[in-house]
């Protein structure tokens, strides 16, 4: 069981920092409306509209699934 619970939302800077700690790299220039976070053959589309906003639970959960990382690993990267 995770020590941390999924928050209602997170500042985008914490989300990007967490994925960077998990080995993802920021790659701009997705399909126009999205940039990407990439790690090996896995990628997470990241909507450009979220660049200066908080990221909510639905997007955090979707990103967690797409990354192949567990929510627990993501939350550990956010809070540690």
Secondary structure, DSSP 8 states (H G I E B T S, - for coil): --SS---SEEEHHHHHHHHHHTT-EEE--SSSSEEEEEETTEEEEEEGGGTTSEEEHHHHHHHHHHHT--HHHHHHHHH-
